[in-house]
Amino acid sequence: PSEEIKYIIPKVDRINNALMVVKNDTLFELVKSNSNKISLSLCPLSDQLFRLESFLQNYPIKEVMKKDLLCTINSDAPAYFKGYIGDNYYALVHKLNLTKDDIKKLAINSFDASFINQKEKDKEFKSKI
């Protein structure tokens, strides 16, 4: 990565289509060491389509979750890539044997990573979980 990236990372809240960040040790450590939590948006079905990850069995979501990073599962242009959010979750559950707790954590992460103000998050979150 370029030298400038270390000045940019602290200014972002979210990195969309973040698989390359996860796969690059330098970028991954920059995100991990950042003081504000950056959301890493992962889109497994489009990543597979673009051959960024050849097999979903190798998708690194569990490794990212173990490192306590704010990662979310998302769909990327679902009509084009034929993979809505449920399809992405379904594929990972079946290929990676995600547990109920894994899915719950990813759902909570999605809520935490949203741009809804904190008061609304607290109100909505507490009523759902």
Buried (B, 14 or more C-beta within 10 A) or exposed (E): EEEEEBEEBEEEEBBEBBBEBBEBEEBBEBBBEBEEBBBBBBBBBBBBBEEBBEEBEEBBBBEBBEEEBBBBBBBBEBEEBEBEBEBBBEBBBEBBEBEEEBBEBBBBBBBBBBEBEEEEBEEEBEEEE
